[in-house]
Amino acid sequence: MDWGKIYKIKDSVDIYLVDETYIVAYFMNTRQKKKFRVSNGSVHIIEIIDGINNIENIYNTYCLKNGTISRKGFSTFFNCLLKSGLIIEKSQKHILSSSELKRFNRQINYFSEFLSSELAAEKAQKKLLNSVVAIWGCGAVGGNLAVQLAMAGVGTFILIDPDVVEESDCSRHVYFKQESVGDKKVESLADYIKSINPAIKTYISYQWLHPNADLSEILKKATFLIDAADEPYLGYTANLISQNCVPIKLPHYIAGGFDAHLASTGELIIPYITPCAGCYSTYFERVLSDWKPEHHPIKNREKEMGGLAAMSLFSSSFACIEIIKYICGLKDMKVAYKPRAEFLFNGMKLFNLTPSKDPNCKICGGADHEL
Ligand SMILES: [Zn+2]
């Protein structure tokens, strides 16, 4: 054990002593409750962990008041506290600037719930700040994702969308105001992001996602890509994005929440690890084979698909949480990723899809790949 380290009780943990024989800890961030049997001595150690004194000092303070105990016994108890998530190592140095610490203070506190030290939580925040997130399609879902990721601290955005703001967008997009109508969506969105945090870098493009679109410049710069483009349709754009991202191992997210997926959660794609858009296509071919006839007489709908701001926000929030977990390394998303789910408005339920990696997938199947 490094006796020079400083620990503190996690800010998000409430501890209660019950009948002088055990403590109950409530982990406010994860809603967990844990019970520990304790002695008077161990309660006293918990009381004097103050986030100021190092372990050596705490050991000496304890021995002075309670009589000497072995260093081995003391360090075993300390390691138990650490393993149970009650305490966290305090940062004695910072990798973030004071203004970054001030801005992201509560979020870093939240990250620390999943990590071993305050420094690790700062490093997680730094990963967001260093990220370059490209978002293809800046509508109700893509735009709201950009806004939430900007608030979370993503440092650079590449925003891609050829469309202009329409009146109906003002009822579904958080960042459009009446005065934005007629403006290019990416310009309005970039301005909104800058108003959240002027330190964020934004790059814009008006490029359509057509078959011959040249994605190379964007793929070179981006560390993460989000597909929220619904034209010509989601299945097409998703496959095109995965075809381009998987071979270069660029993680991406196929966002849901529009077209025929009004409130779907979308899916995180970690190349060669989680099912890619091609694997999803295989899955849909199988499960939807009886869903609708091959030909139907309606060629043109009178109106576009319906939409509701709250449902777009649901989709973008769900996606944002998954993306933050992945970029920050809060969970091992190679195993903890969530496949797409559809939120069902009537019953307020999530219907989970069950795709799996297709070994014969045209995009990610075939020979073994070095991960
Ligand atoms: Zn695949």
Residues whose N, C-alpha, C, O or C-beta is under 5 A from the ligand:
A	BS01	ZN	P275 C276 G278 C279 D358 C361 I363 C364 G365
